[in-house]
Amino acid sequence: MKFIETMDMSYSYKPVLLKAIYEYMDTSGRVALPDVVDYFIDFYSNITHRSKNDK
């Protein structure tokens, strides 16, 4: 947790990665890579879709 509290969050993928891990981790704290990939695809697809609709 100390690493998360002190790490630089200036890159947009880091908060998304933490959200994906938190959402999909099992009781041991492990997460399947395909779940994280799907989360990223959904997250950034939604942003792209919303920005196109705003124009």
C-alpha positions as CSV (number, residue, x, y, z in Angstrom):
1,M,0.0,0.0,0.0
2,K,2.8,2.4,0.7
3,F,3.9,2.1,-2.9
4,I,0.5,3.0,-4.2
5,E,0.3,6.0,-1.8
6,T,3.6,7.4,-3.1
7,M,3.6,6.5,-6.8
8,D,3.3,9.1,-9.4
9,M,-0.2,9.0,-10.9
10,S,0.5,11.4,-13.8
11,Y,0.1,8.6,-16.3
12,S,-3.6,7.9,-17.0
13,Y,-3.2,4.1,-17.1
14,K,-2.2,3.7,-13.5
15,P,-5.5,4.6,-11.9
16,V,-7.3,2.5,-14.5
17,L,-5.0,-0.4,-13.7
18,L,-5.6,-0.1,-9.9
19,K,-9.4,0.0,-10.6
20,A,-9.2,-3.1,-12.7
21,I,-7.1,-5.0,-10.2
22,Y,-9.5,-4.0,-7.4
23,E,-12.5,-5.0,-9.4
24,Y,-11.2,-8.4,-10.5
25,M,-8.8,-9.6,-7.8
26,D,-9.6,-12.8,-6.0
27,T,-9.4,-13.4,-2.3
28,S,-5.6,-13.9,-2.6
29,G,-5.2,-10.6,-4.4
30,R,-4.5,-12.2,-7.8
31,V,-6.1,-11.1,-11.0
32,A,-6.2,-12.7,-14.5
33,L,-4.6,-10.7,-17.2
34,P,-7.5,-11.1,-19.7
35,D,-9.8,-9.5,-17.1
36,V,-7.5,-6.5,-16.8
37,V,-7.2,-6.2,-20.6
38,D,-11.0,-6.3,-21.0
39,Y,-11.3,-3.6,-18.3
40,F,-8.9,-1.4,-20.2
41,I,-10.7,-1.9,-23.5
42,D,-14.0,-1.1,-22.0
43,F,-12.8,1.9,-20.1
44,Y,-11.0,3.5,-23.0
45,S,-13.8,2.6,-25.5
46,N,-16.3,4.3,-23.3
47,I,-14.1,7.5,-23.1
48,T,-13.8,7.5,-26.9
49,H,-17.5,6.9,-27.4
50,R,-18.4,9.7,-24.9
51,S,-16.0,12.2,-26.6
52,K,-17.4,11.5,-30.0
53,N,-20.9,12.1,-28.7
54,D,-19.9,15.4,-27.1
55,K,-18.9,16.9,-30.5
